[in-house]
Amino acid sequence: MLFQNISAKDVVTARMEPQLIVPLAAIILTTCTIGILGNILILVAVLISQRLRTVGNMFIINLTLIDLVMCCIVKPMALTGIFAGGDFYNNHQTLCIVTAMITVTLCVSSIINIVAIAINRYVQVCLRGSYNSIYTRRRAAGMCVAIWVIGFLPNFYYIFAGVPYHFDPKLLLCLYDRDSSYHFNIGLYTLCLCQNAIVGLAYWKLFRLVAKSSQRLSRTSSESSSLLKAVFTIFLVYTVCWGPFLFIGLIDGHDRAPRFAYVITVCMALINSSSDWIIYTLNNRYFKEAYRQIFGCKAPEPNNCKSSNSPNTEMFSNIKSSIRNH
């Protein structure tokens, strides 16, 4: 059965404790708003800045799209789960199934995209002579599409293995039935941990290489080094945000952990999609320059933002110019 009905008892226990509704809702609503605005800002910055439209940044944009969908769909559904509990989703089964599939796809795609960024950085730094032949725009676009397709594949397993989608009373989200697929969970969580270890090792080697070559780095290499630090920070933040959720799912095979522990780990995981755009901004001067264009600030005076007579006209002019150049 694709959807598992929730009993009346489960509906009652699925409701969040009243004293926790306001703080949890405030956290999710705040991170949702920040995530939507920030990720849209990243997309607009790439649209108006020619320097940001690189092949390597295509994977950054792909991750931004994943984060944006997470903020626009999964987080609002999490708010619904907090306020309405399981009775709402028990009456809207199709919505629950679609939400669960999207959640699974986004989570897996995010992991794969971070690995793809790590590989891209490794090839650019260590195999610079072959980078342009390996990473063409067409191939990079195909890789980005493949990331979404691979992210959706676990849903086929759940469907054909008969694992139902339902509202999880502990996670307060629509997801696959964790009890029916625990062995698959072990494999999935172990794979995630192994991927994180591999990505961490790759970045460690890259940092060593960059450090040894720091005196010989050109301006382009310095910019690559800055982006390397940014995407490594993204990996660390991802690990911190998703690590507790993966860990508790791995060790709690009999589902005995308190719901509060699950809710906290879910909130930490959801925060991740609202943080990546901040990391880009702090580590990439081209994003900062694009933001100044968007808000009509003068680049030489970043601390003295003076709006132009017609900032919107200037922004749309830049967008049209970028489209013509592209």
N, C-alpha and C positions, 0 to 999 in steps of 0.2 A: 504494500500500500504506500502510495507516494506521500500521503499526509496522515499523520497520527492524531486522532481526536484527543482532546484533553478532558479528563474526567472533571466532575464538579469539584471534587476535593482538590485536584491540581489547580483548577481555576482560582480557588480561594487562596491557596498557598503561593500562586504565581504573582499575586499582587505585592508590590513593594511596601515595606513597612512605612507608615505615614511620616515618621520622623526623618526618613531618608529620601523621600521623594523630592523635596525642594533642593537640597544641596546637590544631589545627583543630576537632577534636571538642569540646574544652573551650570554645572560643569559641562555637561554635554551640549547645552544650548550655546554657551560661550565659545567652546572649541569649535562647534559647528559653524557659527558665524565667522569666527576668525579664519577657519579653514576655507570657507567658500570665498570670502573676500580676498584672502591671500593667494589662493591658487588661481583665481581669475586674474589677479594682478600679475602673476607670473606669465600667464598666457598672453596678456596684452603687452607685457614688456617684450616678449619674444616677437610678437607681431610687429612692433614699431622699431625694433633694434636689429639691424642687419648683422651685427657682430654676435648676437645671441643665436642666430639661426644656423648653427653648426650641426654637423652630423652627430657629434657626441652629445649635444644637447637634446637630440631627438629622444634619447632615453630618459632624460630629465623631464621633458614635456610629457612623455608617456606616463611616468610616475606621477606627475602633476595631475593628469587626467584621472588616474586611479584614485588619488587622494580626493579630487573634486567630486567624483561619483560617490565615494565613501561619505563625504560630508553632506551631499545632497539627498542621498537615499538611506543609507544604513543608519546614520545618526538620528535622523527624524523618526525612523522606525523604532530605534532604541528608546526615544522619548515616548513614543506611543506605548511601548511595552512597560515603561515605568508608570505611566499614568493609568492605562487601561488594563494592564495585565493580560492573562491568557484568554479571557473571554472575548476580547476584540478579535484576536487572530483566529479563534475557534469559529467565529462567524464570518471570517474573511480568509478562507483557506487558500485560495489562489494567490492572494496578496502575500501570504506567509511563505508559500512555496517560491514565488518569484524573488522575494526578499532574501530568503535563505540561499538561493542559487547565486544571486548577485554578491552576497557576502562571501561565500566560498570563493567565487571567481576573483574578487578583489584581493582577498587575503593571499591566495596562491600567486596571483599575478604580481603583487607587490614584492613578494620574496624573489620571484624569478627576475623581475626588473632590476632589483638591487644587485643580483648576481650579474646581469647583463651589463650594468654600469661598471662593475668591477672589472669585468673582462675587457670592456671597451677602454677603460683607463690603462689597463695592463698592456694592451696592444699598442696604444698610443705612445706610452712611455718606453716600453721595452722593445717593441717591434715597429719603431717609427717609420722605417723605410717601407714597410708593407701595409701601413695603416690605411692609406688612401685607396689601395686596391682591395682591401678586405672590407672596409666600411664605406661603401658608396651610399648615396642618399636612398636609392631604391632598396638596397639590401637592408639598410637600417630600418626603413619603413616596414619592410617585410618582417624583420625581427620583432618590431614593436607589435605588429598584428599577431604574430605567432605567440607572443607573451600572453595576450588576452585569450587566445584559443587554448593554450596549454592550461591557463588558469581555470578555464571552464571544464576541463576534462574530468576532474574529481566528481563533478555532478553526474556524469555518466555512470561512474562506479556506484554512487548512491542509488541511482534509479534502477540499474540492472541488478544490483545486489539486494534490492528490496529494502534499503534503508530509508525510513520515512523522514520527511521534513516536518518539523513541528515547532511550536513555541516552547523554548526551553525555560522552565520556571526559574532556574538558577541564573542563567545568563541574561534573562529578560530580552532575548532576541529570538528570531526565527532562525533555526539552524537544523542540520541533520541530527538524527537521534544519536547522541554520543554513546549511549549504552548498547545500542545495536551494532556499533562499528568500532568498538574499543581497540581491537587488534589492528584495524586500519589506522586508528588514531596513533597508536604506538609507532607504526611505520612512518606516518606523516610527520609527527613531532620529531622523531629521530632524524628524518631527512632534513627538516628545517634546521635542527641544531648542527648537523653536518655541513649544511650549506653555509650557515653563519661562520662555522670554523674555517671553511675553505675561503670564504670571502675575507675574513679577518687575516688569514695567512697571506693572501694575495696582496692586500693593502700593506701589510707589514713589510713584505719584500719590496713593494713599490716605494714606500717611504725610505727604506734603506738605500735603494738605488738613487732616489732623488737627493738624499742627504750627501751621498758620495759625489754626486755630480753638481752640487749646488754652486760651486765656483765657476762651472762651465755652462751654466744654464743661460740660454738666450731669453729674450722677453717672452717669446711664445712658450718656451718651456716653463717659465715662471708662472704664466697664466695656467698652464696645464697642472702645475704643482698646486696652485690655489684651488682649482676645481677638484683635484684629487683629495685635498683636505676636506672640502665641502661634502663630497660624496662619501668619504669615510665617516664623517660626522653623522651623515644620514644613516649609515649602517649601524653606528653605535646607538643612536637614538632609537632606531627600529628595534634593536636587540633589547634595549632597556624597556621599551614600551610593550613589546610582544612576548618577551622572555617569561614573565610571570604567568601569563595566560597559557603558554605552551607547557610550562613546567607543571602547573596545577592539573592540566588536562592529562599529562603523562603519568603523574603519580597517583591521581585520584581515580583509580580504575573502578572502584565500587561506588563512586559518586557520593562520598560521605562528607566531603568538605562543606563547610557552611556556605550558604548562598552569598553572604556578605563578601567572602573571599573571592568568589567568582565575579561578582558585580564590580569589585575594585579592579580586578585584572582586566575586565572588559573595558572599563573606563580608561585605564592606562593604554590599552591597545587602540582605542578610538582617538585618543589624543594625538597619536602618531601622525595621522593624516593632516593635522593642523600645524605641524611643526616644520615640515620639509621646506616650505617656501621661506621661512625665517632663516634657515640655514643657507639657502641660496643667496639671500640678500646680504648676509653678514660676510660671505666669502667670495662674492663676485662683484667687482666694481661696475661691470657692464649692466648688471641688474639695477644697481643704484643709479647709474646714469639714465637708464630707461625710465625709472620711477620719477626722476626729476623732469623728464620730458612729459610724462603722463600728467603730473601735477603742476606743470608750468613753471618749474623752478629752474634757475640758472645754474649750470654745472659748476662754474668757478666760485659760486657763493652758496655751498650746500647748507650753511647755517643761517642763511638769510634768504629764505624762500620768498621771492617776489613774483606774484602772478603776472602773466602777460595780459594785454588788453583783452585777448580772446583765447584763453587756454584751450577751450574745446575745439576751436577752429584749428589751432596749432596741432593738437593731438590727432585730429582726423586727417590733417594734411600730412603728418608723419606716417599715419597708417596707409594712406593712399600711395605715398612715395615708396614705402616699404613693399607694398604689393607690386608696384611697377618694377622695382629693382629685382624682386623675387622672380 
